[in-house]
Amino acid sequence: MSARRGRALRCHGAELRVPAGEGGVGMCLLLGAAGVGKTLLVKRLQKLSAHDGKGDLGDPPPTRPTVGTNLTNIVVQKITIRELGGCMSPIWPSYYGNCHALLFVLDASDPTQLSVSCSQLLGLLSAEQLAEASVLILFNKIDLPCYVSVEELKSLMRLPDIIACAKQNITTAEISARKGTGLAGVLRWLQDTHRASC
């Protein structure tokens, strides 16, 4: 994973709830375009957290496209993730309040979605309510033979320029929700972000 500080731009994204300290509940959002693997990611993170970040995840569970929102509790440190369906991006801003962490998922195997994902990301980063949120951009589906290299995706998106202009602390990671690659690092990032926001 790599992290860099920047200025916020406007973009649509995912929502996650993270407790903001004793008695307080913060929000962690899980956002991204439709079909990028958000539901499978959150199910895998939940299973991984139940095993303290270790062990075999087994076969991927069945998933359906999210219509609406899904709330998922992550056992370690009582983190709650709010996944919002990609088709709901017009109403994502109504969920930004109290958001301390944001997971934004892109499909590394589908370059045709890149412009939509980039537009959503810019909208999220420019939202005033998310100016203090920590952001983790996840390049998912790196296990597929047709995936585009993350360096190429970053270049096509001009991600270094976006990060340099963003207000948020932005980290990027390559993952495979299906195989479990990189998910222990995502769980650590959630835990570290939760501790920092308490």
N, C-alpha and C positions, 0 to 999 in steps of 0.2 A: 504494500500500500504506500501511496505517496500523499503527503499533505502540503498545502500551501495556503497562505492567507490572501484574501482578496476583498473586493467591494461587491455588494449585492446588485443583481440585475433582476428583472421580472421574469418569473417562470412558474409553471404548474408542476406539482410533485406529489410524492407520497407522504402520508402522515403517520407518525408513531407517537405513542404516549409513553413518557418516562416520568416516574415519580420525581418531583422537584425537591425532595427533602422530606423530613418527617411530616407525615400527614398530608403533604402536598402531592398533587399528581401533575406531572408534566406530560406533554404529548410528543410521541415519536411517530412520524408519518412515513408510510411506504407508498411511493408514487412512481409512475411511469406509464408509458403508452400501453394500450391494450395488447396482450399477448407476449409481453416481455419476460414473464415468469415470476411475477410478484407473489401470487398465491402459493406456488410451490416453494419459493424462497422462505416465506414466513412459516410454512409448515415444517420445513427442514430446520430452520432456526429454533423453532419450538422444541422439536425432538432433540436437537443438539444440546440445547440448554438444560433439558431434563437429565442429560448424561454428563453435566459439567463440562461440556465442550469436547468430550472424548467419545470414542467408540464408532462403530459402524452405523451408518444411517439406514442401511437396508435399501430395498427397492423404493423408488419414488412413489408417493401416494397419488391417487387419482385427484385431479383438480378440475374445476369448471371456471369459466370466465367470471370474474367478480362483477356483479351488478349491484351497486350500492357500496357498502363498506363492510369490512371484516375487522373485528377486534381480536387480537391474539395476545395472550399473556406469555411472557418469557420468564421462566421460573427464577433464573439468576437475577437478583436485585429487583425483582418485581417490575420488570419493564413491560409495558403494554404497547403493542404496535397496532396502529390503525392503518389498514390497507384500504386505499380508495381505488375503485375501478378506473381504468384508463379512459373509458367512455364518459366518466363523470368529471373530466378535467374542467369544464366550465364552472362547476361549483366547488372545486378544490379550495378556493380561498375562504370559504365559510368554515373550514376545518383548521386554519392556520393558527388560531388563538392558542396560546400556551404550548406551542410546539418548540421543543428544545433540540430535537434531532430530526433529520430528514434523510431517508434512504431513497435515492432516485435510481431506478433500474433502466438500463438500455439493453437492447438485444444486439449482441455483437455479431449475430449470424444474419441479420436482416438490414443491410444498408439502406433499403428503401424507406425504413422508418426513421432514419437519422434526422431528417429535417423536422419532423413532428416532435421527436424527442428533444432536439436542440431548442425548438421554440418553447416547449413546456419547461425545460430547464431554465431558460432565460426568464420566463415569467415567474418562476419560483424564486430565483435569486434576486429579482427586483422587488419582490413583495416586502413591504415594510415590516409586516408581522413576523417575517422569517429572517430579519436582518441579524438576529443574535443566534440563530439556529446553526448547529454544526451539520455539515452536509457530507454524506458519503455517496459518491457516484459509483454504481456497480455496473460493470460490463459483463452481462450474463451470457450464458450459452457458449462459453469458450470451448466446450467439449465437442461441439458440432464441427464436422469437417469443412463446412462452408463459412466458418466465422472469419470476420475481418480482424486483422491484428489491432490491438488496442492503440498502438502508436498511430496507425493509419486513421482509426476512428477519431482519435484526439486531434489529429491534423485536419481532417475533414470538418470537424466541428469548431475548429479554432479554440479548442478547450483551454490551452495555456492563456490565451487572451481573455477568455471568459473568467477564468480563475483570478487573473491579475486584476480584473475590474470588480470582482465580487467583494462584498463586505463580510461574507461568511468564511469560516474556516472550512475548506473543502479538501476532502480526501478522495482518492480513486482506488478501485480494486477490480481485479478480474476474478470472476467466479463462475461456477457451474452449479446452479441450484439442483440440477438433476443428479450429478455425481457427488456433490458435496464439496467440491474444490473451492477453497478460499472462505468457506462459511465460518470456520473457527475464528478467522480474522475479523469477520463482520460482527460476530458475537462479542469479541474483545472490544471492538470499536464502540459498540452499543454500551457495554459496561463502563468503559472509560469515559464516554460522553455523559453517561448518567451520573457517574461520580463527580465529574467536573461541574454539572449543573446543580448539584445539591448544595 
